[in-house]
């Protein structure tokens, strides 16, 4: 099953800005190996995590590495990414079978649904004080009608199971994002 099966990738592929990745850095152990399963080499996840001395393994469906059928052979500590929102239930199920610590940027309204089979008491949340403005192929700014947060599991450096964090945007991050 493809991550984009039945989807128009144009409608389900939004790019995470640098500031949303930087907000996650304080919660990641130093010099970790991180798998970014929905990312290409130029993604902000890959760029920012690499710049902060993490080893990043990235993969993407466009390169024949379907998250539902692929796992890196190399050992990794975390799975971190912004997955296609329309496949969130299937993605969370797969993450649970992989049994690795993860942080996925997903819509907060996921908490309103019946996800008891994929979310359990080990759930950790990083909730920001403002919305993330995603980038897309033909858009500038946030064209989604909901807030997104990091859904985490066994994310070792979280001080509490729910963390309220500031989201600091700056001009440098915006300029870099516009170049990709």
N, C-alpha and C positions, 0 to 999 in steps of 0.2 A: 504494500500500500504506500503510495507516494504521499509525502507531507502536503502536497498541493493537489491531491486527487480531487477532481471535481471543482477546482477553484480556478478563478482567473488570478494568476499571481499578481497582476496589476492591482487587484482589490485587496490583497492580503499581505502585501509586502511593504512595510513601513520601516524606515531606518532609524535606529536609536541615536540620538545626539550624544556627543562626548560627555556632557555634564551628567547625563543619566548613568553612564558607566562609571564616571569618577565618583559618584555618590555611593557606589557599592564598594569601592576600594578599602575603606576602613574595616570592613567585615571579612576580608579575605586574608588568610595566612600568607606571610611573605614567601616569595619564591615558590609559589604553587604551580602545578601543572593543571591547566584549565582546558576543557573541551568546549568549544563554541560550535554546537551542531547545526546552527542555522545561519552561518556566517561565511563570508568570503574574506580574502586576505585584506581587503580595504575597509572592512567594517570597523566602526568605532570600538566595539568590544575587543577585536584583535589588536588594533592599534594602541589603545589605552592600556590594556592589560600587559602587552609586551613592553611598552614604555615604562611600566612599573615593575619590571624584573620578574614577570611571570612567564612561564613557558606556555604558549597557546597552541592548541591543536584545533584547527578550524575545518569545518566541512559544510557542504551545502548540496542540496538536491540537484542543482544545476551541474554539479561536478560528478553526479552519479552516486553521491553518498547520502542516501535517504535515511533520515533519522530512525525510521521504524525498522530498518534492516541493517544498518551500519553502526559499528562501534569501533573506535580506534583500537588497534592492537597494543599501542603504547599505554602504559599506566597513566592515570590522571586522578587529580584530587577533587575537582569540582566540575560541574556542568553549568555553564552560564550562558544565557542568550535571551533574545527577544523572539519567541517563536510565532508562527502564524496563529493568530487568535482564533480562527475558525476551527482549528484542530486541537484546542486546549485540553479537552477531556482525554483524547487519545495520547497526546504528548505527556500529560501527567501520569497516565497509566504506564506508559513506556518508561518514564523516569523512575517510577516506583520499582519496576522490574530490574532496572540497572543498579539500584541500591547504592547510589553515590550522592554525596551532598550536592544540592543544586540551588540555583537562584534563577527564576524565570520571570521576565517582565510580562505581566498579564493584566487584563482588565480587572479592576477591583470588584466589578459586579459578579465575578466568579463566586464571590462569597454569598451571593443571593440564591444561587442554584443548588440543586441537590447533587453535590459532588462527594458524598460520603464514601463512595467506593474509591476515590482517588486522593482525597484530602483527609488527613487524620490528625490526632492530637500532637503530632510532631511538627505540624505546620508552623512556620515562622514567617512573619510579614515585615517588610520594610515599606512604610507608607510615607510618601513625601508631602510636603506642605503646599505643593502646587502641581498642576498637570505638566506632563512631559509633552513638548511640541515635537512630534515625529516629522521626519522628512520622507518623501516618497518620490517616485519617478516624475510625476507631473504636479507635485504640490509643494508649497512652502508653508510650514507651520502645521499646527495640529488640526487635522480634519476628522478626528475621531470624537465621538460624543461622550466619552467616558474617561475616567481617570485610570491610570495604570500604576501598579505597584509591583514590587518584587515578592513573588511567592517562593519561599525557601523551605528546604528540608535538610535537617542535620548540618546546617551551615555553621560551622564550628565557632566562629568568632562573634556570633550575635550575643549581645549582653542580655537580651530578653526575647521572648517569643514574638513580641510586637515592638517594633522600633519606629518611632516617628522621627523623620530626618529632614533636614533642609535640603532643598534642591537649588544649588547655586549655579546660575547661568552666567556666562561672561562672553564678551565679544570675541575673544580668541577661539572659544569652542564653536561659535556660530560661523566664523570665517573658515575654520578647518572643515566643518561639516559641509559648507557650500562648495568646497573644492572637490569633494568625492562624488 
